[in-house]
Amino acid sequence: MSRIHYTKPSVGELEARYALDAVQNGWGERCYEYLTRFEKAFAEHMGLPYAIATSSCTGALHMGMAALGVGAGDEVILANTNWIASAAPITYLGATPVFVDVLPDSWCLDPEQVRRAITPRTKAILAVHIYGNLCDMDALLEIGREFDLPVIEDAAEAIGSQWRGRPAGSLGAFGAFSFHGTKTMTTGEGGIFVCSDKALYERVLTLSNHGRVAGSTRQFWPDFVGYKYKMSNLQAAVGCAQIERVEELIERKRAIFDNYAQALVGLPGVSMNPQPAHSQNGYWMPTVVFDETTGITREDLIAAFQAANIDARVFFWPLSSLPMFCDVPVNTPVAFALPGRAINLPSYHDMTDADQRRVIEVVRGVLMSKGKL
């Protein structure tokens, strides 16, 4: 049987045509042509006025936090269930990540735990939309207003997700997205910063270009030490093609999830990515979580998928379990319980129904082995 990979991008003739044009002609006066075109198109997709394409989502978060004034001695609250890219920029700025627990159904930040974690040193709340699932933005934004704290949206995994009709990444002080090769839309590597605040946008724009203020009359004159997180024009050319296809890419991801859900939701002890009635989940990574009563473990799942020649992608480890954060005291039982009984399912755009049936049969087989079917 051929191997089923957990993810790969959907790229084709349009991406190749734009990339070739950027390689052959995107120099001199045209050196930023695809970049500015991509930023404009993505901002329009988000319904926001400002976007800055970056070399990574991590870079977008780093600059956005810096522009908000996050620095040494500050604290930023985020969920313990996360990839390190969400926490790393906090440490770059000399601030401290404060890890709190997640909700058992969405696997996202628990607003009540956020409220309890706020101290005089708290500078921001980082809402990370895991696997396309959405944080409770109503509750988090209310807490932000109450305590005068910006709510930042790490929407790296949430292209296509919407909260009350608004795109994920458009509700907080700023949003950050990833275009890594595993994401719903890709530029190979890369990310983007988005916001509706002109002053914040201008600060990040200056930070993104070595501290050089846009429109300065003095050539090669930085006003302060900034960063170099700019996306290349070549990557942006691929991005221009992808954003033209973004609705198609999102709908395919949602269709793949629906196929899984029809086959798996309702099985004993099985739950998947939620979609509250007032939201839309972009379903970047369909995920199955097994109830503790099933006795199914991550190791059971990895072994079963490997035997079927299917990639197994494990659920995120709690950040506080990693070596660089393991001395941080936390009380996050949900975040620690989830990874040991969960798995991400393959979901690349050109998966066939037969591919999905193979994946579904593995999940059912593990349940049968535990006497649950």
C-alpha positions, 0 to 999 in steps of 0.5 A: 500500500502506498504511504498516506502522508499527514499533510502536503500542500495544494500547488499547481500551474498557477503557483508555478506560473507566478513563481517563474515570473517572479524569478525571471522578472521580479527584480529592480523596480519589480522586486516587491511587486508580488509582495505588495500584491499578496499583502493587499489581497490577504488584507482584503480576504481578512476584511482588514486594512493592514497586512505585513507579509513575514518570513514566519508566523513566529516573526509576525508574533515577535514584531507585533508583541514588540510593537505592543511594548511587551518586554523584560519583566512582563508576562503574557498568558497563553495555553499550555497546549501549544506549539513552541512557536507561540511561546518563543517570541515572548522569550525573545523579548525578555518576557515570561510566558504564563501557561494556563489550562485549556478547555476539554472540548476545544483544546483552546485557552480556558478564559476562567484560567486566564482571569485567575492568572492575571497579575500586575505584570501581565502585558497581553493575552495570547489566544492560539486557535489550535488545529483550526478550533477557536478560542472563546473570543467573546470571553477573552475580549471581555477580559481584555477590556476589563483589565485593559490588556490586548488580546493577540490572535495566533491564527497560524492554524486557523485560515478559514475559521470564523467567529460570529462571521468574522475571520479568526485573526481579525478580532484581537489587537493583531493576528498572525498567520503561518504559511508553512508547507503544512498549512491550508494555504502556503508560501513554503515558509512564511507568515503574515501580520494583520491588524486594523490599527494604523499606528500599530501597523506602522510600528510593525512595518518599521520594525520589519525593515531594520528600524527604517521608517517608511518614506524616510528621505535619508537612504539606509537610515534606521531610527532604531535597531529593528528586525529582518522578517520580510517575506521574499517576493518569490514566496509572495508569488506563490502566496498570490496564487494561493490567496486566489484559491483560498476559498477552494482550499478551505472548502476542501479541508472542511470536506475532508473533515466532514468525511471523517466526522460522518464515519467517526463521530458517534463511535464510543469514546471518540470526539473531534474538533468542535464547531460551535453554532456561531462559528466556522472551523477551518479544520486545518488538522482533523484530530481524534481524542479518545475518552480515558475510558477507552484505554486507547493511548498515543502509543497504540495509535502510532503503532496502528498507523505505522502498521498501515503505512500511514503517517501519525502526527501526535497531539501537541505536548504541554509547553511546560513539559518541554526542557526549556519550560519544565521549571515553570510551575503550572496546574493544567490537568487537561493540557497534560491529559490530552496528548496521551490519547489523541492523534491528528489525522491525515488531511492533505487536499488531494486525499481520495475517499479511499485514502480516508477509508484506510485512515478510518479503518485504522481508528475503528481497528484500534477501538475494536482491539480495546473491545469498544466496537 
